[in-house]
Every structure is written in C-alpha cells, then in structure tokens.
Amino acid sequence: MDESRHQILQAFGSLVKQKRILRQLSQEELGFRANLDRTYISGVERGVRNPSLVALVQIASGLEITVSELLDSLEAESQNIQ
C-alpha cells in the first residue's frame, strides 16, 4: 500500500474513532447502529480497512452525522498529510 493511501485511511479511521468517542459509543454500538460488524469498525478505525461508499454512508448514519460532515473533516485532515 502506498504511503499516502495508508495515511488517508489512518486519518479517516482516527476521525471515525474521535466522533464515536465524542458520542460515547462503543465500537459494538456503532457497528449495531451502522449495520456493520464491530470488527469492521475496528479495522476502519485502525486504518486497515478501506470502506466502500455504502459502508461510509452506514458509518455516518450510525454516528448520526452526514457523509459530507465526515468527509469535510477528512478533507481538512488530509491537507495536513499532503
């Protein structure tokens, strides 16, 4: 995996984790709300999973935020990466 891809996945995972913790949700609860397995959420948060568009929508829904809010946060973070 190239370095920039890895950094983006890690930045996204970190943002998901921050938003999950802010909402006082466990990985299991977020997984339930997003209709995804807890281990999948864990992989996303660790930056080892590259979520599909469908999973992205499900994660945002589970966090009760919009996809654009999630991606805006990622865009701001990724500007620090490049």
C-alpha positions as CSV (number, residue, x, y, z in Angstrom):
1,M,0.0,0.0,0.0
2,D,1.4,3.4,-0.9
3,E,2.2,5.8,1.9
4,S,-0.3,8.5,1.1
5,R,-3.2,5.9,0.8
6,H,-2.1,4.5,4.2
7,Q,-2.1,8.0,5.8
8,I,-5.5,8.8,4.4
9,L,-7.0,5.6,5.7
10,Q,-5.4,6.2,9.1
11,A,-6.7,9.8,9.2
12,F,-10.2,8.6,8.3
13,G,-10.1,5.9,11.0
14,S,-8.9,8.4,13.6
15,L,-11.8,10.7,12.7
16,V,-14.3,7.9,13.0
17,K,-12.9,7.0,16.3
18,Q,-13.0,10.6,17.6
19,K,-16.6,11.1,16.5
20,R,-17.6,7.7,18.0
21,I,-16.0,8.5,21.4
22,L,-17.5,12.0,21.3
23,R,-20.9,10.4,21.1
24,Q,-20.0,7.9,23.8
25,L,-20.5,4.9,21.6
26,S,-18.6,1.6,21.8
27,Q,-17.4,0.0,18.6
28,E,-20.0,-2.6,19.1
29,E,-22.8,0.0,19.4
30,L,-21.6,1.9,16.4
31,G,-21.5,-1.3,14.5
32,F,-25.0,-2.1,15.5
33,R,-26.3,1.3,14.5
34,A,-24.4,1.2,11.2
35,N,-25.4,-2.4,10.5
36,L,-21.7,-3.4,10.3
37,D,-19.7,-5.8,12.4
38,R,-17.7,-4.5,15.4
39,T,-14.5,-5.9,13.9
40,Y,-15.2,-4.0,10.7
41,I,-15.5,-0.8,12.7
42,S,-12.2,-1.7,14.5
43,G,-10.5,-2.2,11.1
44,V,-11.7,1.2,9.8
45,E,-10.5,3.0,13.0
46,R,-7.1,1.3,12.7
47,G,-6.8,2.3,9.1
48,V,-6.6,-1.2,7.8
49,R,-10.0,-1.2,6.0
50,N,-10.9,0.9,3.0
51,P,-14.6,1.4,3.5
52,S,-16.9,1.3,0.4
53,L,-19.3,4.1,-0.3
54,V,-22.1,2.0,1.2
55,A,-20.1,1.4,4.4
56,L,-19.2,5.2,4.5
57,V,-22.9,6.0,4.4
58,Q,-23.7,3.4,7.1
59,I,-20.9,4.7,9.4
60,A,-22.1,8.3,9.0
61,S,-25.7,7.2,9.7
62,G,-24.5,5.2,12.8
63,L,-22.7,8.3,14.1
64,E,-25.8,10.4,13.3
65,I,-23.9,12.8,11.0
66,T,-23.9,13.4,7.3
67,V,-21.5,11.9,5.0
68,S,-20.4,15.4,4.0
69,E,-19.6,16.2,7.6
70,L,-17.4,13.1,7.8
71,L,-15.7,13.8,4.5
72,D,-15.2,17.5,5.3
73,S,-13.3,16.5,8.4
74,L,-11.2,14.1,6.4
75,E,-10.5,16.7,3.8
76,A,-9.3,19.2,6.4
77,E,-7.1,16.5,8.0
78,S,-5.7,15.3,4.6
79,Q,-4.5,18.8,3.7
80,N,-2.0,18.3,6.6
81,I,-0.9,15.0,5.1
82,Q,-0.1,16.1,1.6
